[in-house]
Amino acid sequence: MKPATRHLTHCSRCRAPIVWCLTTANGRRQPVDFEPTEEGNVAVMQGPDGVLYVRTVTAARPDIRPGEWRAMPHHATCAAPPPRRSSGGQRAAAGAVRPVPWQGRQG
């Protein structure tokens, strides 16, 4: 099965055809490659509300149910992925004291 063309859009970085899905785990948006593939590690289905939903294919749930198709998350296949963000920003050295503005005594 293949998603309907009304769901089709393109990646803003590499221009590859993708569809946006909601994850079944937490309802977050996830870009998925438009073309189904047997090597995919997610299962996509269209809900009764017309929205595409995606779930991860795991060892505990490896079966593809009727109405689902396998696909790849677009983050794994994007030809022009976004730059990686640092995970902590600038961290202070261990044991460092944060500077505090000087306050004069009032007398």
MIPASE-684209 format. One line per 2 residues: their letters; for each residue x, y, z of N, C-alpha, C, CB. Coordinates in Angstrom, 1 decimal, decimal comma, padded with zeros to 4 digits. Glycine has a CB too. Example, Ala and Ser with C-alpha at 12.3 -4.5 7.8 and 13.67 -1.06 7.14 Angstrom:
<sites>
as> 013,2:-005,7:007,8:012,3:-004,5:007,8:013,2:-003,3:007,8:011,3:-004,5:009,0 ~ 012,8:-002,2:007,1:013,7:-001,1:007,1:012,9:000,0:007,9:014,1:-000,6:005,7 $
</sites>
This chain:
<sites>
mk> 000,8:-001,2:000,0:000,0:000,0:000,0:000,9:001,2:000,0:-001,0:000,0:001,2 ~ 000,4:002,3:-000,5:001,1:003,6:-000,6:000,2:004,7:-000,1:001,6:003,8:-002,1 $
pa> 000,8:005,7:000,5:000,0:006,9:001,0:-000,6:007,6:-000,2:000,9:007,8:001,8 ~ -001,7:008,3:000,1:-002,4:009,0:-000,9:-001,6:010,3:-001,3:-003,8:009,5:-000,4 $
tr> -001,7:010,7:-002,5:-000,9:011,8:-003,0:-001,3:013,1:-002,3:-001,0:012,0:-004,5 ~ -002,4:013,2:-001,7:-002,8:014,4:-000,9:-002,0:014,6:000,3:-004,3:014,4:-000,5 $
hl> -001,3:013,5:000,8:-000,4:013,6:001,9:001,0:014,0:001,5:-000,4:012,3:002,7 ~ 001,3:013,9:000,2:002,6:014,1:-000,3:003,1:015,6:-000,1:002,7:013,7:-001,8 $
th> 004,3:015,7:000,3:005,0:017,0:000,4:006,5:016,7:000,1:004,8:017,7:001,8 ~ 007,3:017,7:000,2:008,7:017,5:-000,1:009,6:018,1:001,1:009,1:018,2:-001,4 $
cs> 010,7:017,4:001,3:011,6:017,8:002,4:012,2:019,2:002,0:012,8:016,8:002,5 ~ 012,2:020,1:002,9:012,7:021,5:002,7:014,2:021,5:002,4:012,3:022,4:003,8 $
rc> 014,9:020,5:002,8:016,4:020,5:002,6:016,8:019,7:001,4:017,0:019,8:003,8 ~ 016,3:018,5:001,2:016,8:017,7:000,0:015,7:017,6:-001,1:017,1:016,3:000,5 $
ra> 014,5:018,1:-000,9:013,4:018,0:-001,8:012,9:016,6:-002,1:013,8:018,7:-003,1 ~ 013,2:015,6:-001,3:012,7:014,3:-001,5:011,2:014,2:-001,1:013,5:013,3:-000,6 $
pi> 010,4:013,4:-001,8:009,0:013,3:-001,4:008,9:012,6:000,0:008,3:012,4:-002,5 ~ 008,1:013,2:000,8:007,8:012,7:002,2:006,4:012,9:002,5:008,7:013,4:003,2 $
vw> 006,0:012,2:003,6:004,7:012,4:004,2:004,9:012,7:005,7:003,7:011,2:004,0 ~ 004,1:013,5:006,3:004,1:013,8:007,7:003,1:012,9:008,4:003,9:015,3:008,0 $
cl> 003,6:012,2:009,5:002,8:011,3:010,3:002,8:011,7:011,7:003,3:009,9:010,1 ~ 001,8:011,3:012,5:001,9:011,4:013,9:002,3:010,1:014,5:000,5:011,8:014,5 $
tt> 003,2:010,1:015,5:003,6:008,9:016,1:002,5:008,4:017,1:005,0:009,1:016,9 ~ 002,4:007,1:017,1:001,4:006,5:018,0:001,8:006,6:019,4:001,1:005,1:017,6 $
an> 003,1:006,7:019,7:003,6:006,7:021,0:003,3:008,0:021,8:005,1:006,4:021,0 ~ 003,6:009,1:021,1:003,4:010,4:021,8:002,7:011,5:021,0:004,7:010,9:022,3 $
gr> 002,2:011,2:019,8:001,5:012,1:019,0:002,4:013,2:018,4:000,5:012,8:019,8 ~ 003,7:013,0:018,3:004,6:014,0:017,7:004,6:013,8:016,2:006,0:013,9:018,3 $
rq> 004,9:014,9:015,4:005,0:014,8:014,0:006,4:014,1:013,6:004,9:016,2:013,4 ~ 006,3:013,3:012,6:007,6:012,6:012,1:007,5:012,6:010,6:007,7:011,2:012,7 $
pv> 008,6:013,0:009,9:008,6:012,9:008,5:009,0:011,5:008,1:009,6:013,9:007,8 ~ 008,3:010,9:007,1:008,5:009,5:006,6:008,7:009,6:005,1:007,4:008,6:007,1 $
df> 009,6:008,8:004,6:009,7:008,7:003,1:008,4:008,3:002,5:010,8:007,7:002,7 ~ 008,1:008,9:001,3:006,8:008,6:000,7:006,7:007,2:000,1:006,6:009,6:-000,5 $
ep> 007,8:006,7:-000,4:007,8:005,4:-001,0:007,9:004,3:000,0:009,0:005,3:-002,1 ~ 007,0:003,3:000,0:007,2:002,2:000,9:008,4:001,4:000,6:005,9:001,3:000,9 $
te> 009,0:000,7:001,6:010,1:-000,1:001,4:010,1:-001,3:002,4:011,5:000,7:001,5 ~ 010,5:-002,4:002,0:010,6:-003,6:002,9:011,7:-003,5:003,9:010,8:-004,9:002,1 $
eg> 012,6:-002,6:003,7:013,7:-002,4:004,7:013,3:-001,4:005,8:015,0:-001,9:004,0 ~ 012,1:-000,8:005,6:011,7:000,2:006,6:011,5:-000,3:008,0:010,4:000,8:006,1 $
nv> 011,8:000,5:009,0:011,6:000,1:010,4:010,4:000,8:011,1:012,9:000,4:011,1 ~ 009,6:001,4:010,3:008,3:002,0:010,8:007,1:001,5:010,0:008,4:003,5:010,9 $
av> 006,0:001,4:010,6:004,8:001,0:009,9:003,8:002,2:009,9:004,1:-000,2:010,6 ~ 003,3:002,5:008,7:002,5:003,7:008,6:001,1:003,2:008,2:003,0:004,6:007,5 $
mq> 000,1:003,9:008,8:-001,3:003,6:008,4:-002,1:004,9:008,4:-002,0:002,6:009,3 ~ -003,2:004,9:007,6:-004,1:006,1:007,6:-005,2:005,8:008,6:-004,6:006,4:006,2 $
gp> -005,4:006,7:009,5:-006,5:006,5:010,5:-007,9:006,8:009,9:-006,2:007,3:011,7 ~ -008,9:006,5:010,6:-010,3:006,9:010,1:-010,5:008,4:010,0:-011,3:006,3:011,1 $
dg> -009,7:009,2:010,7:-009,8:010,6:010,5:-009,0:011,2:009,4:-009,3:011,3:011,8 ~ -008,3:010,3:008,6:-007,6:010,7:007,4:-006,1:011,1:007,7:-008,2:011,8:006,8 $
vl> -005,7:011,0:009,0:-004,4:011,4:009,4:-003,5:010,1:009,3:-004,4:011,9:010,8 ~ -002,2:010,3:008,9:-001,3:009,2:008,8:-000,7:009,0:010,2:-000,2:009,4:007,7 $
yv> -000,6:007,8:010,7:000,0:007,5:011,9:001,2:006,5:011,7:-001,0:006,8:012,9 ~ 002,2:006,6:012,5:003,4:005,8:012,4:003,8:005,2:013,7:004,6:006,7:011,8 $
rt> 004,2:004,0:013,6:004,7:003,3:014,8:006,0:002,5:014,4:003,7:002,2:015,4 ~ 006,8:002,3:015,4:008,1:001,6:015,2:007,9:000,1:015,1:009,1:001,9:016,3 $
vt> 008,5:-000,5:014,1:008,4:-002,0:014,0:009,5:-002,5:014,9:008,6:-002,5:012,5 ~ 009,1:-003,3:016,0:010,0:-003,8:017,0:010,0:-005,3:016,9:009,7:-003,3:018,4 $
aa> 010,9:-005,9:017,7:011,0:-007,4:017,8:009,7:-007,9:018,5:012,2:-007,8:018,6 ~ 009,1:-007,1:019,4:007,9:-007,5:020,1:006,7:-007,4:019,2:007,7:-006,6:021,3 $
rp> 006,7:-006,4:018,2:005,6:-006,2:017,3:006,1:-006,1:015,9:004,8:-005,0:017,7 ~ 006,7:-007,2:015,3:007,3:-007,1:014,0:006,2:-007,2:012,8:008,3:-008,2:013,8 $
di> 005,0:-007,7:013,1:004,1:-007,9:012,1:003,5:-006,6:011,5:002,9:-008,8:012,6 ~ 003,2:-006,6:010,2:002,6:-005,5:009,6:001,1:-005,8:009,4:003,2:-005,2:008,1 $
rp> 000,2:-005,0:010,0:-001,2:-005,3:010,0:-001,8:-004,9:008,7:-001,9:-004,6:011,2 ~ -003,0:-005,4:008,4:-003,7:-004,9:007,2:-003,9:-003,4:007,2:-005,1:-005,7:007,1 $
ge> -003,7:-002,8:006,1:-003,8:-001,3:006,0:-002,5:-000,6:006,4:-004,9:-000,9:006,9 ~ -001,5:-001,3:006,8:-000,2:-000,6:007,1:000,8:-000,9:006,0:000,4:-001,1:008,5 $
wr> 001,8:-000,1:005,9:002,9:-000,4:005,0:004,2:000,1:005,7:002,7:000,4:003,7 ~ 005,3:-000,6:005,3:006,6:-000,3:005,9:007,2:000,9:005,1:007,5:-001,5:005,8 $
am> 007,9:001,7:005,9:008,6:002,9:005,4:009,8:003,2:006,2:007,6:004,1:005,3 ~ 010,6:004,2:005,7:011,8:004,6:006,5:011,5:006,0:007,0:013,1:004,6:005,6 $
ph> 011,9:006,3:008,3:011,9:007,7:008,7:012,8:008,5:007,8:012,3:007,8:010,2 ~ 012,3:009,7:007,5:013,1:010,5:006,5:014,4:011,0:007,2:012,3:011,7:006,1 $
ha> 014,5:011,1:008,5:015,7:011,5:009,1:016,9:010,6:008,8:015,5:011,6:010,7 ~ 016,5:009,3:008,6:017,6:008,3:008,3:018,0:008,3:006,8:017,0:006,9:008,6 $
tc> 017,3:008,9:005,9:017,6:008,9:004,5:017,8:010,3:003,9:016,5:008,2:003,8 ~ 017,7:011,3:004,6:017,8:012,7:004,0:019,2:012,9:003,5:017,4:013,7:005,1 $
aa> 019,3:013,4:002,3:020,6:013,7:001,6:021,2:015,0:002,2:020,4:013,8:000,1 ~ 020,4:015,8:002,8:020,9:017,1:003,4:020,4:017,3:004,8:020,5:018,3:002,5 $
pp> 020,8:016,4:005,7:020,3:016,6:007,1:020,7:017,9:007,8:020,7:015,4:008,0 ~ 019,9:018,3:008,7:020,3:019,6:009,4:021,5:019,3:010,3:019,1:020,0:010,3 $
pr> 022,2:020,4:010,6:023,4:020,3:011,4:023,1:019,8:012,8:024,2:021,6:011,5 ~ 023,9:019,0:013,4:023,7:018,4:014,7:023,8:019,6:015,7:024,6:017,3:015,1 $
rs> 022,9:019,6:016,7:022,9:020,5:017,8:023,7:020,0:018,9:021,5:020,9:018,3 ~ 024,4:020,9:019,6:025,1:020,4:020,8:024,1:020,1:021,9:026,1:021,6:021,3 $
sg> 024,5:019,1:022,7:023,6:018,6:023,7:023,5:019,4:025,0:023,9:017,2:023,9 ~ 024,4:020,3:025,2:024,4:021,0:026,5:024,7:022,5:026,4:025,3:020,4:027,4 $
gq> 025,0:022,9:025,2:025,4:024,3:025,1:026,7:024,5:025,8:024,3:025,2:025,8 ~ 026,9:025,7:026,3:028,2:026,0:027,0:028,0:025,6:028,5:028,7:027,4:026,8 $
ra> 028,8:024,7:029,0:028,7:024,3:030,4:029,9:025,0:031,2:028,8:022,8:030,5 ~ 029,6:025,3:032,4:030,6:025,8:033,3:031,5:024,7:033,7:030,0:026,5:034,5 $
aa> 032,8:025,1:034,0:033,7:024,1:034,4:033,3:023,6:035,8:035,2:024,7:034,5 ~ 033,6:022,3:036,1:033,3:021,7:037,3:033,8:022,5:038,5:033,7:020,2:037,4 $
ga> 033,0:022,8:039,4:033,4:023,6:040,6:033,5:025,1:040,4:034,8:023,0:041,0 ~ 033,2:025,5:039,2:033,3:027,0:039,0:032,1:027,7:039,7:033,2:027,2:037,5 $
vr> 032,4:028,9:040,0:031,4:029,8:040,7:030,9:030,7:039,7:032,1:030,5:041,9 ~ 029,6:030,9:039,7:028,9:031,8:038,8:029,2:033,2:039,3:027,4:031,5:038,7 $
pv> 029,6:034,1:038,4:029,9:035,5:038,9:028,5:036,2:039,2:030,6:036,3:037,8 ~ 028,6:037,0:040,3:027,4:037,8:040,7:027,8:039,2:040,6:027,0:037,3:042,1 $
pw> 026,9:040,1:040,2:027,2:041,5:040,1:027,5:042,0:041,5:026,0:042,3:039,5 ~ 028,4:042,9:041,6:028,8:043,5:042,9:027,7:044,4:043,4:030,1:044,3:042,8 $
qg> 027,4:044,2:044,7:026,4:045,1:045,3:027,0:045,9:046,5:025,1:044,2:045,8 ~ 027,0:047,2:046,4:027,6:048,0:047,5:026,7:048,0:048,8:027,8:049,4:047,0 $
rq> 027,3:048,2:049,9:026,6:048,3:051,2:025,8:049,6:051,2:027,5:048,1:052,4 ~ 024,7:049,5:051,8:023,9:050,7:051,9:024,0:051,0:053,4:022,4:050,5:051,5 $
g> 024,3:052,3:053,7:024,5:052,6:055,1:023,7:053,7:055,6:025,8:053,0:055,2 $
</sites>
